[in-house]
Amino acid sequence: MTEELLVEILKDAFTNAFIILLPILAVAMIVGIIVSIFQAVTSIQEMTLTFVPKIFLTVLTVVVLLPWIIDRLTTFTEKYFTMFITLIR
């Protein structure tokens, strides 16, 4: 296994992790901004108001995107398992 191959594998792993996490983090950020604007407009400073919608919508996003996440991770795993098998031979 060469250094270039190892760098390619790590780059692909980090890229996949970033692509998978991007929609989840975007939903959490957008909900946080909306709740913050709502709190600023209404002068409600309740701490649970920021956490509950953010957690709920983040979990909902993960559940909705779970088939896509599993497909991406399965494709990544199959690609590198088959590559490792050819390298071992």
ChimeraX commands (.cxc) that place a marker at each C-alpha (Angstrom):
marker #1 position 0.00,0.00,0.00 radius 0.5
marker #1 position 1.55,3.26,-1.11 radius 0.5
marker #1 position 1.29,6.64,0.53 radius 0.5
marker #1 position -0.78,7.98,-2.38 radius 0.5
marker #1 position -3.34,5.21,-1.95 radius 0.5
marker #1 position -3.58,5.86,1.77 radius 0.5
marker #1 position -4.05,9.59,1.18 radius 0.5
marker #1 position -6.76,8.83,-1.40 radius 0.5
marker #1 position -8.59,6.54,1.04 radius 0.5
marker #1 position -8.46,9.10,3.83 radius 0.5
marker #1 position -9.54,11.90,1.50 radius 0.5
marker #1 position -12.50,9.82,0.33 radius 0.5
marker #1 position -13.43,8.95,3.91 radius 0.5
marker #1 position -13.37,12.58,5.05 radius 0.5
marker #1 position -15.29,13.68,1.95 radius 0.5
marker #1 position -17.98,11.08,2.58 radius 0.5
marker #1 position -18.21,12.07,6.25 radius 0.5
marker #1 position -18.54,15.73,5.28 radius 0.5
marker #1 position -21.22,15.03,2.65 radius 0.5
marker #1 position -23.20,12.86,5.07 radius 0.5
marker #1 position -23.03,15.36,7.94 radius 0.5
marker #1 position -23.63,18.52,5.89 radius 0.5
marker #1 position -27.46,18.28,5.62 radius 0.5
marker #1 position -27.81,17.32,9.29 radius 0.5
marker #1 position -25.67,20.21,10.47 radius 0.5
marker #1 position -27.40,22.60,8.06 radius 0.5
marker #1 position -30.82,21.73,9.50 radius 0.5
marker #1 position -29.53,22.21,13.05 radius 0.5
marker #1 position -28.00,25.57,12.12 radius 0.5
marker #1 position -31.10,26.85,10.30 radius 0.5
marker #1 position -33.38,25.81,13.16 radius 0.5
marker #1 position -31.04,27.46,15.66 radius 0.5
marker #1 position -31.06,30.72,13.70 radius 0.5
marker #1 position -34.87,30.69,13.39 radius 0.5
marker #1 position -35.32,30.00,17.10 radius 0.5
marker #1 position -32.81,32.73,17.97 radius 0.5
marker #1 position -34.66,35.26,15.82 radius 0.5
marker #1 position -37.95,34.17,17.42 radius 0.5
marker #1 position -36.45,34.63,20.89 radius 0.5
marker #1 position -35.08,38.05,20.01 radius 0.5
marker #1 position -38.41,39.22,18.61 radius 0.5
marker #1 position -40.55,37.94,21.47 radius 0.5
marker #1 position -38.02,38.49,24.29 radius 0.5
marker #1 position -38.51,34.91,25.45 radius 0.5
marker #1 position -35.25,33.66,26.96 radius 0.5
marker #1 position -36.22,30.06,27.69 radius 0.5
marker #1 position -33.23,27.73,27.31 radius 0.5
marker #1 position -35.28,24.65,26.44 radius 0.5
marker #1 position -36.82,26.53,23.51 radius 0.5
marker #1 position -33.49,26.33,21.71 radius 0.5
marker #1 position -32.78,22.66,22.39 radius 0.5
marker #1 position -36.09,20.89,21.85 radius 0.5
marker #1 position -36.82,21.99,18.24 radius 0.5
marker #1 position -33.17,21.59,17.26 radius 0.5
marker #1 position -32.93,18.05,18.66 radius 0.5
marker #1 position -36.32,17.05,17.25 radius 0.5
marker #1 position -35.60,18.28,13.73 radius 0.5
marker #1 position -32.06,16.92,13.75 radius 0.5
marker #1 position -33.31,13.45,14.70 radius 0.5
marker #1 position -36.07,13.75,12.08 radius 0.5
marker #1 position -33.47,14.67,9.46 radius 0.5
marker #1 position -31.33,11.67,10.36 radius 0.5
marker #1 position -34.36,9.36,10.15 radius 0.5
marker #1 position -35.42,10.78,6.77 radius 0.5
marker #1 position -31.88,10.62,5.35 radius 0.5
marker #1 position -31.04,7.22,6.84 radius 0.5
marker #1 position -31.55,5.23,3.59 radius 0.5
marker #1 position -29.29,7.66,1.72 radius 0.5
marker #1 position -26.68,7.56,4.51 radius 0.5
marker #1 position -26.69,3.76,4.57 radius 0.5
marker #1 position -26.38,3.63,0.77 radius 0.5
marker #1 position -23.41,6.01,0.83 radius 0.5
marker #1 position -21.63,4.12,3.58 radius 0.5
marker #1 position -22.32,0.76,1.94 radius 0.5
marker #1 position -20.94,1.97,-1.38 radius 0.5
marker #1 position -17.84,3.34,0.34 radius 0.5
marker #1 position -17.28,0.11,2.28 radius 0.5
marker #1 position -17.80,-2.16,-0.73 radius 0.5
marker #1 position -15.43,-0.06,-2.84 radius 0.5
marker #1 position -12.57,-0.30,-0.37 radius 0.5
marker #1 position -13.18,-3.92,0.68 radius 0.5
marker #1 position -12.96,-5.01,-2.96 radius 0.5
marker #1 position -9.87,-2.84,-3.42 radius 0.5
marker #1 position -8.21,-4.36,-0.34 radius 0.5
marker #1 position -8.95,-7.87,-1.60 radius 0.5
marker #1 position -7.23,-7.10,-4.91 radius 0.5
marker #1 position -4.25,-5.57,-3.05 radius 0.5
marker #1 position -3.82,-8.63,-0.84 radius 0.5
marker #1 position -3.60,-11.02,-3.82 radius 0.5
marker link #1:1,2 radius 0.2
marker link #1:2,3 radius 0.2
marker link #1:3,4 radius 0.2
marker link #1:4,5 radius 0.2
marker link #1:5,6 radius 0.2
marker link #1:6,7 radius 0.2
marker link #1:7,8 radius 0.2
marker link #1:8,9 radius 0.2
marker link #1:9,10 radius 0.2
marker link #1:10,11 radius 0.2
marker link #1:11,12 radius 0.2
marker link #1:12,13 radius 0.2
marker link #1:13,14 radius 0.2
marker link #1:14,15 radius 0.2
marker link #1:15,16 radius 0.2
marker link #1:16,17 radius 0.2
marker link #1:17,18 radius 0.2
marker link #1:18,19 radius 0.2
marker link #1:19,20 radius 0.2
marker link #1:20,21 radius 0.2
marker link #1:21,22 radius 0.2
marker link #1:22,23 radius 0.2
marker link #1:23,24 radius 0.2
marker link #1:24,25 radius 0.2
marker link #1:25,26 radius 0.2
marker link #1:26,27 radius 0.2
marker link #1:27,28 radius 0.2
marker link #1:28,29 radius 0.2
marker link #1:29,30 radius 0.2
marker link #1:30,31 radius 0.2
marker link #1:31,32 radius 0.2
marker link #1:32,33 radius 0.2
marker link #1:33,34 radius 0.2
marker link #1:34,35 radius 0.2
marker link #1:35,36 radius 0.2
marker link #1:36,37 radius 0.2
marker link #1:37,38 radius 0.2
marker link #1:38,39 radius 0.2
marker link #1:39,40 radius 0.2
marker link #1:40,41 radius 0.2
marker link #1:41,42 radius 0.2
marker link #1:42,43 radius 0.2
marker link #1:43,44 radius 0.2
marker link #1:44,45 radius 0.2
marker link #1:45,46 radius 0.2
marker link #1:46,47 radius 0.2
marker link #1:47,48 radius 0.2
marker link #1:48,49 radius 0.2
marker link #1:49,50 radius 0.2
marker link #1:50,51 radius 0.2
marker link #1:51,52 radius 0.2
marker link #1:52,53 radius 0.2
marker link #1:53,54 radius 0.2
marker link #1:54,55 radius 0.2
marker link #1:55,56 radius 0.2
marker link #1:56,57 radius 0.2
marker link #1:57,58 radius 0.2
marker link #1:58,59 radius 0.2
marker link #1:59,60 radius 0.2
marker link #1:60,61 radius 0.2
marker link #1:61,62 radius 0.2
marker link #1:62,63 radius 0.2
marker link #1:63,64 radius 0.2
marker link #1:64,65 radius 0.2
marker link #1:65,66 radius 0.2
marker link #1:66,67 radius 0.2
marker link #1:67,68 radius 0.2
marker link #1:68,69 radius 0.2
marker link #1:69,70 radius 0.2
marker link #1:70,71 radius 0.2
marker link #1:71,72 radius 0.2
marker link #1:72,73 radius 0.2
marker link #1:73,74 radius 0.2
marker link #1:74,75 radius 0.2
marker link #1:75,76 radius 0.2
marker link #1:76,77 radius 0.2
marker link #1:77,78 radius 0.2
marker link #1:78,79 radius 0.2
marker link #1:79,80 radius 0.2
marker link #1:80,81 radius 0.2
marker link #1:81,82 radius 0.2
marker link #1:82,83 radius 0.2
marker link #1:83,84 radius 0.2
marker link #1:84,85 radius 0.2
marker link #1:85,86 radius 0.2
marker link #1:86,87 radius 0.2
marker link #1:87,88 radius 0.2
marker link #1:88,89 radius 0.2
view
